[in-house]
Amino acid sequence: MAERLAEDLWRLDIPLVGNPLKNLNSYLLTGERSLLIDTGFRQQSCREAMERQLAETHVDRDRLDIFCTHLHSDHTGLAPELIRPGCRIYIGEIDSPGVKNASDPSCWKRLYGEYVRDGFTQAEMEALWGDNPAQTAAPPWREGLYTELQDGAALHYGGRMLRCVLTPGHTPGHLCLYDPARRRLFCGDHVLFHITPNICRWQGVEDSLGDYLSSLDRTAALDTAELYPAHRAETGDLRQRTAELKAHHARWRTPCGPWRRRRASPPIRSQAGCVGASAAGTGRIFPWRRSSLPWERPWPIWTIWRPKGGSSARRYMENGYISPAWATKYE
């Protein structure tokens, strides 16, 4: 059910069935005009939970805009269905093309071809075609449907000014939403607790991990008392969590020669610790740790494909670094 966090703020718990992320925290800021932050997959379980909890808040749906922190389908999927005439869907201008591409089969065909070159089989990619929520649960694209936002853009809801803060890393154009008056930060997937955000390769981005670490510094400098992450119920102190995330990446961002022997077995050192290992092979042999579902179950191919995005961060390999940021505590 919808949880009231403050007079003007609700948390809607949207289940992500079968996904290791488990849930999406969708936040609703209410006022003369209201703002919904992130929506869930375009799947029936998300749809039912969202509609039921919006009804519980008694929000005026005809005066409800939507803010998507980034392009991933668990954040954007339901937005076109939820919007009413005269209302807006906001997305960062850098991530907006990614939302469009997610609804274009030709883009996925080209992308899956790259994955075959990175070590997956053609049969695996054919299986992924109908089983990848990034593709199947993404929102449809329509020109003029989305309002693009730049870094620093101001939105006004609940009698407060909300400022967009560009935080590239998890995606190239990830946006947090900062309320300086109430010292609130709606941080999407930029800062998570209990799990670490997935940092992977993006076309045209030289160093996603470097961008992410810089973004952590940027948000840590904000005067924040309340932190609202997009997944799981856990939250906490922004600066403390920032230090933990940076320490995590410092442990893993290790020159390939002296691979951390206490963290990796000899086969991993020999395969993942050398430039030239395939991304798919690297993704398969990292010591993933997950508690949401047992390892013994037959995993859908997308659960191997997703960490492959990090494994294939070629720039890190070419520079003599491997940083399996997506691995630890992706539960």
Phi, psi and omega in degrees: 000162179293138182249123179275117182267332178201175182303326184249012189220131176236151169247124177257123184267104184257115183288139174250085190296130178076004182253136181297342175290336174075312183208165169242133170270109175261127185254138181241116174264122186254154179173200177304322169233140186248159182228126175259126182256110179070153194231334189099169179296158169279068180225154186297321180298320177291318182300312181296316180295318180295312182297318181296316184283327173298321178296324180296331182277344183060029178291146177283105185292339179280354178231041183240115174261165183233134176244120177259120183294330179196180192283344186300144189293338176286352178250336185247343196307317185267356188306311182296332179285328186276337187286145177249161178306138180085357179255166188238151168247120179262141174211149177297144184296333180283323181275344184305316178299330178293326175295318178297315182296328183296339179260006184252108181304327181294328177293319179292323178299316178294318181295316180295329175297322176296323181292326175298318177293336178272003172121350174285159177271160177297323179296321178295320180291326176293323177291324181294331186306321181255010188227012183254108183297338175299333180260310187282336183251014178280158181282152172291154180256138173217129181302134179087356183284328186252140174258118185276141182240145176258165174304131179090354179299145182251133173243151183234112180215147179061027181074014182232156173267130177246130183251133177283132180239114180289125182226071181295151180150288176299316165225163183297332184237029180303135178240131165266162179237120188246130176251096185293329182292317179265358179058044179253143173231116172269106197256007177053230178260012181290315177232118178237157177246149180075329173233161179253142179299144178284123177244121185220185181284138173229135180301129179087357179253123185285320188212086181298320182292318176299319177299318182296316180297322177294322178295323176300318178297322183295314181286330178297336180281350180283145176281097188236127175253333182234126184241127185238093179280164187272347182224145180069166183275344185290142170212182182173208184277128184296313184291324177294316180293324176302315179297321179294317180294319179292323177294322177301312181290328178294326179293323185268333184283080193240136176306140186297330180299289179277064177304141186296105186290335179283347182252343187225142179281162180306319178299325179290321178298319184286327183269310185274341185273010182231137174300137178110345175295141180291151180296317181297318179296318178298316180298328183283331188257359173294150182280071181300145176233116181225141178242353185289328181217150182289145179296335187289340183291154175287113186280138171299151184298331183294337179286339172272322181298321186298307178293342175303328180302324177283320181299332184266018177290081190302326183300321180293318179296316183293330178275002179087022180232145167230132182228088181285066185297328184286348193276305189295126175059034170276080194255000000 
